């Protein structure tokens, strides 16, 4: 499946998962130990805005942390998802250089893969925080796992990924993806 289509599907799944979020949910804990649901959603909005700006050649790193949930979380995420979807629709997006925050400059295809991984992983975080099922299609999670396996991961406190969680080699694809990102597939709020 085409990389841009995978990204759009990940965004659509995230939107579906977070659609019932209300203001009363925003202080819930998430699998991301440092973040409440509010902080996680601000991160998702900021990441979408940051990737969109970076693809367009923006170099202001403040955009990566400047997202808000105004006027409401669902609208903020929807608007940011539309921005990144539009940016990723540019014809040469997969080959143009894209500066991704402090991580460096990468070909667009690598930046889009980073976005897919982040979106898929955080959709699980949102689902768990809300006590909902994570109902992503197996092929989407499998593609995210394949992408994840190609990246050297920076792990530990304050880093993009926690320590890898042990799961069996024959665990479901979703569990292997989550474990590789440092998430415990058994996490409950």
N, C-alpha and C positions, 0 to 999 in steps of 0.2 A: 504494500500500500504506500502511496505517496506520503512523504514526510509532512507536507503541509496539511494534508487531509487528516493525518494522525493527530496533529496539533489541534485542529479544529474539533475533532471528536473528543479530545481530552478536555477542551474548554467547554464543550456542550455538556459533557458528563458532569463536570464541576458545577456548572450552572444548575443542572437538574438536582444535584445533591444539595446545593446550598439554597435552593429556592424556598424552603420553608423557614429560613432563618428570620428571627424577629429580634428586636432590641433586647428582649429578655434572655436571649441565648448568648449574647456577646461576651459574657463573663465566664462562660463554661471553660473548663480545662480542655486542653488538646493533647495529643500524643507528643507534640513539640513542647517539651517541658517548660521552656521559657515563655511560651505564648498562650494567652487566652484565645478564644475564638475570634474576638475582635482584632487582636494583634496578628493572628494568622490571616484573616481576611484583608487587613491593611497590607500585609506582605504580598498576598496574591494580586491585589489591585496594583500595587507598586511594581511588582515584577512584570505584569502585563504592560504597564505604561513604560517601564524601563526598556524592555525588549523592543517595543514599538519605536521608541525614540532612538535607540541604538541602531536599529535597521535603517532608519532615516538619516543616520550620520551624527546623531546627537552625542555630545561628550559630557554633558552636565550630569555628574553622578548623583546629584540630589534627586533627580527624577526617580531613581531606584528606591527611594525611601519616602517619597512625598505623597503617596496615595492616601486617600481618605475614604470613608464609607458614606459620604454625603451624596445625595440626600438620604439614601438608605443603602444597606449592604448589597442587596440584590441589584439595584440600579447601578451602583458603583462598579460592581464586578462585571455586569453586562456591558457597561460603557467601556471599561478597560479591555475586556475580551474583544469587543468590536475593533478597538484601536490596534491591538496586536494582530488580529486576523487580517485587517486591512494592510498592515505593514508587511506581513508575511506573504501577502498576495502579489507583491512586486515581482516582476518576471525574473530578475537576476538575484533574488534574495538568497539563494543557496550558495552563491559564489562570492557575494560581496563581503568585504571585511566588516565585522560587527564587534564593537567593544562591549564586553559584558562585565559591567561593574569592575571590581578590583581583580577579576580573574584573567583579564587580558583581551586581546583581539583574536577573533576566530573567524574562519569561513562561516558564512550564514548557515550552512547545513549543520554545523556544530552548535551554533547558537540556538537553532530551532530544536535540535535534540535536547539541549539543556532545558529549554522551555517545556518540552513534552514531559521529560522526567519530573521536573518540578511540579507541573500541573497535575500529573497522575498521582504523585506521592501526596501532595497536599489535598487532593480530592478525598483520599482515604482519611487524612487527618480531620477534615471537615465532617465526613460521614461518622467517624468514631465520636467526635465531640458532640454530635447531635444524636448519637445512639441509633444511627441509621445503617442500613446495609450499604456496602460498597459494591455497586452493581455495574462495574465497568466490564465491557466485553473482553473476553480472554485474549483475543488477538491484539487489542490495544495495550493491555498490561504486558503481554508477551513481547510486543515491539518495544515498549518502554524498558523492559528488563534487558533485551538485547542491546539497546542503546547504552544503558547503564553499565553493562559489562565492558564497554569500550573506553570508559572514562577512568582515569586515576582519581580516586576519591580522597578528599581531605576530610579526615575523621576526628572527632573528639569534641569536647565542650567548646561552644562558640564557633564551631566550624560547620560547613554545609551539611555534613553527614555524621550521624552518631556511629558508635562502634557497631560493626555488623553483628546481627543477632543470629545465633545458631538455629538452623532448621535443617531437616533431613534433605538429602539430595533429591528425593522423590516427592518433596512437598509440592503443593499446588503452585503454579506460576505466580499467583498473586502473593503468596507467602514468601517465595524466594525473592521477588521484587522488593517487598517491604523489608525483609531481613537485610538485604543488601544495602538499603538506604539507612539502616540503623533503627528501623521501626520493628517493634514486637507485634507480630500479627494477632496476638492474643490481647492486646491492650484494650481495656474497657475504662470508661470514665466513672 
